[in-house]
């Protein structure tokens, strides 16, 4: 059987599976990156998802609510290190041939992880409603969801920006993803989240110094 025939055969039923997958990598900008990553995973209850890690990334599969619950918990545990930590992920549903972890679709909907730590973060995400003719309408709807949640921070080339507490950012991403799956069978969403960036601290410090200088100059004029 040729490669093209194999691909065609694997594509039969594309978009029929409702298992959600997320492949992500965690990047702590610290000499202790190994312990930060391992602790974040070990401190998270992953009993209701299929999980597999390799030398580059970690893949989580299962029900949508449990997949988002697990990856959010892992990132929040990593962020609690107070180090500059970046999370880069690809979420997918309806991928042809995606059956690994099907057994976890029978678990109940009770979440296993509570918000252990929360703080301000920034994110960029891109939405791909595959096979959707009016895909831009779907993307605009995603922006509307973020605006209503108060996390939308504008558009950049090839992505939309989010800002707010980590929990609010993940809530936005999950609502966007879930709303899109109601309109499109095969959906892919990429997301990058960062917190404790030195550039942000430097910017905040610079703004604070400018404010203090302006206040001092104003007092001098009185």
ABEGO torsion letter per residue (X at the ends): XBAAAAAAAAABGBGABABBBBBBBBBBBBAAAAAAAAAAAAABBAAABBBBBBAABBBBBEBAAAAAAAAAAAAAAAAAAGBBBBBBBBBBBGBBGBABGAAAAABBABBABBBABBBBBBBBBBBBBBGBABAAAAAAAAAAAAAAAGABAEBBBGBBBBBEBAAAAAAAAAAAAAAAAAABABBBBBBBBBBGBAAAAAAAAAAAAAAAAAAAAAAAAX
